[in-house]
Amino acid sequence: MKRRAIVEWMLLLAFAVAPGFAGRNTLAQNPLTPQETRGKQIYTQGTSASGKEIFAYIGDSSLEVPGSTMACANCHASRGQGKPEGGIDPSNITWEALTKPYGVTHTSGRKHPSYTERGLELAITRGLDPAANKLLATMPRYQMTKEDLADLIGYIKRLGTDTDPGIADNRIVIGTAMPAKGPLLEMGQAVKEILVAAFAEVNAQGGIYDRQLELKFVETGENAAVTRANIDRFIKDEKVFAMTGVFLVGAEKEVTPLFAEQEVPLVGPLTLDPKTGTPLNRQVFYLTSGNAAQARAMISFLAKQPEAKGRTFAVVYPPTELNRNVLEAVKSEAQKVGLPSPTVAEYAAGTFDAVATVKQLSEKGTGAVLLLGSTADLTAFTTEADKANWFPYILLQSGGFDRSVFNAPAGFEGKLLFTLPTAPSDQKVDALTEYRLLTEKYKLQPKHQAAQLSAYAAAKLLIEALKRAGKDLTRERLIQVLEGFYEYQTGLTPPITWGPNRRIGAMGAYVVRVDIKGKQFVPASGWIGIN
């Protein structure tokens, strides 16, 4: 990791994300009923919205497996027309095909009359067709509640006509949301430009399976409630298939549930506070760790420093939701790595009493302080600590401080530490060349590069997932493909890994030291992974 590159990268990150702010090509369709929506979950995921278990029984030995491993869509495809694979040709189970008035004769010679709802129940639960013939052994028999079975059949009646919004034979509608005013306006414009360029380049090469990517924009609002309302209306009105590069900063709690409610995949939102709690929001895929996970990496690093052993550490912060999440993460990681629970010093923003805080913590022999306040708070703290001849580690997070960190008292040389979710060492020559050529071709302004690169990486991941999903594209298929990314190299970020229970692609951070004399940042650690 080159020192000059780290300096530039840190300064970019300091301002990158800051808290505060009709025919075949028609995209319209009739929305699913609540029953059909529940049935779709069973069909595509093999799980019940009620939380009740679904089991599948395979072959003559009736091997029992969870329904989630044998979801109907795995073989019959998202539209029910079958997905031939490995010599097996699953039947077309669209309601139109199942209810043909003259019945069906299969290539094997098996004949049966048309299906009714009752006939479909027997096929699903007993493996029998309407003539009481056994279905192929590759067709599982399912055990589920009567309610779930009714929901599933209700959805099967929609197969073939249920198309996700925003998808047509010739286009895919992708959305994004960014500020139209305020301190993040310029950054939003930089992100908009790179997304436009990335999708235009794909379209110039023929699109994805002959579909053009149509990028649409919506403004975030002056507060979280307005932002949520704007995005909600946008998704419905514009029939958005998926979203990327959305500015969530300060509105995570209100907005992220919306993507689950509307079943819209979101790849690479810009946020300091990824929401990855229980239950998992399946629709939202984050690239890198937020502040809480980065703080865990910092505490893991601290625990390995000889000077920190046997000494307490403290968290000093103004009480915001983001900072509270960081505090909880720090407490959890401290317990995990064998450090004592931290001393907590809370203060209202703008009222930091550096003199009292330094006195309190220095008398306790505190060895390290995680400071989550402002640049002014950091300056006041280090000034008072210098007067007291007390020089603990000062633990900081990228995004909240500027060049003034280089003006810290000399006694803090090597004691100021930052976390980074990504670093110049993650950037590969080919990816940077591709990015540079794109910016030159589309005449993009060289501003807010860190945010641009993050949004560009998100766009690359979404584009790759759309390609892997194939022509038979659905939102659920896109989510399943994204869940299959393992150590994927964007060339701009650490390797990205997502899975059914993992939604942060690069879980961890780097730690760098502030070289006060040289006015630069130097590596203090390699990548610190967080499980």
N, C-alpha and C positions, 0 to 999 in steps of 0.2 A: 504494500500500500504506500504510494508515494506521498511524502509529507505535504507538498504543495497542493496535490489533488485533494488531500483530506481537508486542508484549510478551506479550499474553494467549496468542497462538498458540504462542510459544516455550515458555512455561511449561507449557502443555498438553502439548506434544511432549516436554518434559523427562521427563514421567512416563508418556507414552503407551505406549512400548514400551521396556522395559529388559532387558538380558540377564539370564539366570538361570533360567530355569525349565523258494380255488382258483376259477376262472371267469375272465371277461375282466378282472377287476380284480386278479387275483393278481399278486404281485411275484416269485414264485418261478419258477425255470426250471432246466433242466439245463445245467450249465456246458459251454462249448465244450471240445473235445479240443484238444491241442496242434496237431494238423494243421488243425483248423477255425479255431483262433486265427490261425495263419499265413495261412490262406486269407482270413480276414476282412480282414487288413491289405492283401492284394492287391486284394480287392474294393472296399474303401472308400478306399484311398489310392493304389493302383496301384504300390506298392513291395513289395519282398520282404524278409522278416525275415532272410534269408540275406545281404542286401546285394548280391545279384546283380541286374544291370540287367534291367528289363522295358521293352520298346518297343511302341508302338502304331503301326499303319500305316493311314492314312486315305485313302479314295477310290481312284479308278482310278490315280491317280499314285503311290499308296503313299507319301504323305508320312509321314516318320518323326518321331515325337514321343516324349518320355518317357512311360512308362505313367502316371506321376503326374498328367499333364495330362488323361488320358482314363480315369480310374478308373471301373470298372463302375457304381458307385453314383451317379455323376454323372447318368447317364441312366436307369438301372433302379431308382434309389432304394434306400434302405437295406434295404427288405424285399423288393426284387426285383420289385415289381408294376408298375414303369414310372412315369416322370414325364413326361407329355406337355408339350412345350414347343416353341414356334416351328414348329408344324405337324407336328412329329415325335412319333409315339406309340410309344415303345419297348415291346418285348414284355414280357409277364409271364414272368419266368425263374425263378419259384419251382419247386422240384422237382416239386411237385404238378401245376403247369400244364405243365411240360415233358414229363412222362411220362404224360399222359392216354392211355389205351389205344387210343382211336379216332383219335389224331392231331389235327392242327390245320389249320383252313382260315382263312387271314388275310383281312382286308378287301380286300387287293389281289388275292385269288384264288389266291395261292400256297398249295399244300398240301404237307404232309409228315407222315410217321408220327411217333410219339412218339420222344423223345430217349432215348438211352442215354449212358453215360459217354463212350464212344468218339465218339458223335455230337456231344456237347457239346465235346469236344476239337477236332473239326473246325470247329465254329462259332466257337470262340474263336480258333483259330490260322489258319484258312483262309477263314472267312466263308461257310461252306456249311451248309445245313440238312440233316436226315437224308435228304432226297430229292435231295441234291446241287444244290439251287437256290442261287443266290447270295443272300446276305442283302443288305439295303439298304446302299448305299455309306456311310451314316452310321454303320454298325456297324464299328468298327475291327477289324483282325486283330492279334493280339498275339503277340509273341515272348518266350518265357520258358523257363526250364528245365523238364524233365519233372517234377521235384520240386515246383516252384512251381505248375505246371499241375494236378498231383494235389491240392495243397493248396487251390487255388481251387475246383476241382470239389467237393472235400470240404465246403467252406463253402457253396457254392451249394445243396447238399442241405439245409442248415439254413435257407436263406432263407424268410422267412414265419413261421418259428417261433422265430427267434433274436431275442429282445427283451432289451434291456439291463436289468439289475437296476434297480429303483426307479422304473420307468415303467409306468403302467397307463392305462386309458381315463379314469379319474377322478382320478388323482393323480400327483404327481411327488415323490419323496422326496429332500429336500435335507438334508445333514448339516453340522454344524459341531463344532469341538472347542475347549474353553476350560478354563482352570484352575478347579478347585473349591476350592483353598486356596492359601495362600502370598501373596506380595506382589502378585500380579496378579489375585487373586480379585475385587476390587471392579471392576477394569477388565473382567474377563471377564463379570461380571454386566451391566455397562453395554452391552457388545457384544451379549450375548444378548437384552437387552430391545429393542434397536433392530432386530435381525434378526427377532424375533417380530413386532414391529409392522409392519415392511415387508412381510413375507409375509402377515400377516393382512389388510393393506389390499388386497393383490392378490386374495386369496381373497374378500374382501367384494365385489369388483367382478366376480366370476364366475370368477376364476382365469385360467389361460392355456389357451386352446382347451378350455374346460370341465374342465380339470384343476386341482385344488387343490394348492397347494404345502404339503407336509407337512414341517415342520422338526423334525429330531431332533438330539439333543445327546449328546456323549461327553466325558468328562473327560480332560484331559491328565494326565501322570503326574509323579512326583517327579524323573524323569530321562528322557533321550531314548529309551532302550530301552523303558521302560514306556509312554511316549506313543505310540511306534510300535505296540506290541502292542495298546494300547487302540483306536487308530484302525483297525488292521488287522481286529481282531475286530468292531468296530462296522460297518465297511463290509460285511463278509460277513453278519453277523447281521441287520442292519437293511435290507439290500438298497438301499444308498444310490446314487442316480443321479449326483449331483454334490455338491460341498461348497463352502462359502464362509466367509470370516471366521475361518479356522482359526488358532489361536495356534501358530506354529511357532518362536517365539523360543527359541534354544538347542538346538533339535532338528532344524534344517534338514537337516543331512547325513544323518541317520537316517530322517527321515520323508518328505521330498520324493520319494525313489525309490519309495515305497509307492504313490503315486498313479499312477505309470507302470505299476507291476506290476499294480495292480488296474484300470487303465484308467479311473480316476475323475477327471473334470475338477475342478479346484480354482480358484476365482476369488477373488482378493484376500486371500491369507493375510497375517497380521500377522507381519512378520519384519524384521530389520535386515540379513539376509544372503540375498538372492535367489540361488537356484542356477540359473545360466543357461549352464553350460558345455556341452561337447560330450561325448556326444551330447545334443541338446536334449531336455528333458523336455516333451513336447507337452502334457501334461495340466495344467500349473501356469501360471496367468496372474497376474502381479504387477501392482499398480496403479502404484506409484512406486518410485524407486530406493532401494536399500539403502545402507549405509554406504560400500561400496567405490565405487559409481558417484558418490555425493555427493562423496567425496574427489577423484575425478577432476575433477569440476566445480570444486572448490576450487583444485586445482592449475592448472587452465586459467585461473581468475580471477587467481591469484597471478602467473602468467607475464606478465600484462598490467600489473602494477603497476610503475611506474618504480623504486620503492625496492627491488624484488626483483631487478632486473637485475644480473647479475654477482655475485650473492651466493648462497651455499649455503643449503639448508634442511634441516631434520632431521625425522625421525619418532621420537617418543618413546612407547613403548607397553609394556604387559604382554603377553606372548605368548599370546593366545587365537586360536582358528581365525578368528574374525571379524576380529581385528586384523591377522592375517597376510594375509588376503584384501585388507584395506584397503592394507597396505603394498605388495603386489604391484601393485594398481591404481595407486597413487601412482607407483611406479617406471615403470610403463608410460606413464602420462600425462606424466610429466616428460620422458621421452625424446621423446614425440610433440610437445610444445610447446617443446622446446629448453632445458629446465632441466637442471642437473647432477643426477646420481643423488643421492638424499638420504643424509645421515648417519643412521645408525640407532642409537638408544639403547634397548636392551631391558632390562626389569627385571621381577622377579617382583611380582605384585600385592601391595600392602601393604608393599613394601620400597623405595619410591621415594626415592632420594637426591637431593634437589633441589639441594643445595650442589654436589655433584660434577658433576651434569648441567649446571647453569648455567655452572660454570667451564669444562667441556669445550667446550660449544657457543659460549659467548661468545668464547673465545680463538680459535675458528675463524672468527669474524665471521659467524656464522649469521644470516641475515636473517628466517627464518620457522621456526616449530616447529609441526608437527602433533602435538598432544598427545591421545593416545587413552586416557588414564588416568581417574581418578576426580576428583570435585570437590576432595577433599583434596589430590590431586596437583597440580591446577591452582593452588590457593591457595599451596601450598608453592613451586611453581615461580615464580609471579609475585612472591612476597615476596622470594625470593632474587635474582631478576633485578633487582628494584627496588634492592636493596642494592648490586648490582654496576653500577647505572646502565646497564643493558642492556635495551632495549625492542624486541625483535623482534616480528613478527606472530605471534600465537598463533592457530592454526587449530584449530577445534573442530567437533564434530558434535552435532546435536540428539539429545536422548534421554539424555545422560549428565551434564548439569550443571543446577544450579538457580539461584536468585536470588543466590547468593553471587558470581556473576560480576560483579555490580554493585559489589562491594567490592574489586575489583582496584585496585592502585596507579594513581594519576592518570597516570603516565607511559605507561600502556597505553591511554590514551584513543584510540579509533579503531583500535587494533591488535588487538583481540579480534574474531575473525570466526567466524561459525557458518554451517553449511549447513542448508537446509530443503528437504525433498522436495516440499512444497506450502506455500502461503502464503494469507493472507486474500484477496489479490487474485484468487485462483482461484475464490473462492466467489461465486456469482451470487445475486441477490436471490430469484429464483423458487425455486431449489433450497433456499436457506436458509429461505424461508417454508414450503416443503413439509416440510422437516425439523422446523421449529418446530411446525407444526400436528400433525404425527405424534406428536411428544413430548407435546404437550398432550392429544391425543385418548387416548393410551395411558398417560398419567400417568407418563412416564419421568423418572427423576431426572437433574438437570443435572450429571452427573459424567463425567469422562474423555471430554470432548467430542471431542477429536482422534481417539481410537480409535473412538468412535461414528461420527463422520463418515466415517472410512475404511471401516468395516464397512458403513455405509449405502451409500456409493458402490459398494462391491463388490456388494452386493445389487442395486442398481439396474442394474449392468452385467449380472449374471447374469439378471435378469428380462427385460431388453431382449433378450439373446441367446436366451433361451427363446422369446420372441415371434417373433423373426426366424427361428428354426429351423423353425417351423411345426408342424403336427399330426404329421407323420411324424418324430417326435423320436427321436434316438439320441445317444449320447455323442459319436460321431464327427461327427455333424452339428452338435452344439453347439460342438465344437472348431473346426470349419471356419467357423462363424459368428463366433466370437470372433476368429479370425484375420483376419476381414474388417473389424474395427473400425478406423476411421481418423479421427484427430482428434475422437474422440467426446467430447462435452461432458457430463460428469456434473454440472457446476455446483458441484462440491465439490473437485475436483482439477484439476491441469493436464489438457489434452486427452489422451485415451487412444488410443494407436495400438498394435495388436498385428498380427502377421503370421506367416507360416509359420516365419520364423527370428527372430522377436522376441517375447519374453515379458514385457518390462517396459513397461508402458503409457506412462509418462512418464519418459523417460530423461534425467536431469539434476537440477538443483537450483538454488535461489536462494542467494545469499550475503547475510548481514546483519551489520552491525557492532554491537558493544555500546557504547552511549552511557553511559559510566560516570557522568558528572555528572548526566545526566537520568534515569538508571536505566530505560533503555528500549532497544529494538532498532530500528535504522533500516536501510533498504535500502542495500546496497552494490552490488547488481547486479540486473539483470533475470533472466529465466530463462536458465540456461546449459545448453544441450542437449549431450548426449553421444551420439555415434554408436557 
